[in-house]
Amino acid sequence: MFGGFALLGLVLSAVGLYGVLAYIVTQRTHEMGVRVAMGAQRWDVQRLMVSHGVKVATVGAALGALAGLVGGRVLSSLLYGVSPRDPSSCSALSSSRRRRGHRELSPARRASRVDP
């Protein structure tokens, strides 16, 4: 059951991150066109968008870790044999959220293919 909820959380976070990046690329299309027209390489535009996505994911992971610690303290009476701040449990949850792939890059690719 926990694995199913973890998988659901991972899918929701991946879809959310992709949606945020796609929205940002849509909002900044004109800016990317100007950058390409001024001589920026496609790789520079992709790197700009991916670095923004990494920043968003980092802030989200930090806020999620903080919420997890607070939630662990609140639900500590329901935990059996595990501390609310157990490092092995927290590291297992945080390592399952790491992801990189073509979905993260596709809004960046779309931004780099803007016709100036």
Backbone hydrogen bonds, N-H to C=O, Kabsch-Sander energy under -0.5 kcal/mol:
donor,donor_aa,acceptor,acceptor_aa,energy
5,F,1,M,-2.1
6,A,2,F,-2.6
7,L,3,G,-2.5
8,L,4,G,-2.4
9,G,5,F,-2.5
10,L,6,A,-2.3
11,V,7,L,-2.5
12,L,8,L,-2.6
13,S,9,G,-2.3
14,A,10,L,-2.3
15,V,11,V,-2.6
16,G,12,L,-2.3
17,L,13,S,-2.5
18,Y,14,A,-2.4
19,G,15,V,-2.4
20,V,16,G,-2.4
21,L,17,L,-2.4
22,A,18,Y,-2.6
23,Y,19,G,-2.2
24,I,20,V,-2.4
25,V,21,L,-2.5
26,T,22,A,-2.2
27,Q,23,Y,-2.3
28,R,24,I,-1.8
29,T,26,T,-0.9
32,M,28,R,-2.3
33,G,29,T,-2.2
34,V,30,H,-2.2
35,R,31,E,-2.4
36,V,32,M,-2.5
37,A,33,G,-2.3
38,M,34,V,-2.0
39,G,36,V,-1.2
40,A,35,R,-2.7
45,V,41,Q,-1.6
46,Q,42,R,-2.5
47,R,43,W,-2.8
48,L,44,D,-2.0
49,M,45,V,-2.1
50,V,46,Q,-2.8
51,S,47,R,-2.5
52,H,48,L,-1.6
53,G,49,M,-2.0
54,V,50,V,-2.5
55,K,51,S,-2.0
56,V,52,H,-2.2
57,A,53,G,-2.4
58,T,54,V,-2.4
59,V,55,K,-2.4
60,G,56,V,-2.3
61,A,57,A,-2.5
62,A,58,T,-2.4
63,L,59,V,-2.6
64,G,60,G,-2.4
65,A,61,A,-2.4
66,L,62,A,-2.2
67,A,63,L,-2.6
68,G,64,G,-2.3
69,L,65,A,-2.1
70,V,66,L,-2.4
71,G,67,A,-2.9
72,G,68,G,-2.3
73,R,69,L,-1.8
74,V,70,V,-2.1
75,L,71,G,-2.5
76,S,73,R,-0.9
78,L,75,L,-1.8
79,L,75,L,-0.7
79,L,76,S,-0.6
81,G,79,L,-0.6
86,D,83,S,-1.6
90,C,86,D,-2.4
91,S,87,P,-2.6
92,A,88,S,-1.8
93,L,89,S,-2.0
94,S,90,C,-2.5
95,S,91,S,-2.3
96,S,92,A,-1.0
97,R,94,S,-0.9
98,R,95,S,-0.8
104,E,101,G,-0.6
105,L,101,G,-1.1
106,S,102,H,-1.7
109,R,105,L,-2.8
110,R,106,S,-2.3
111,A,107,P,-2.1
112,S,108,A,-1.8
113,R,109,R,-1.0
114,V,111,A,-1.0
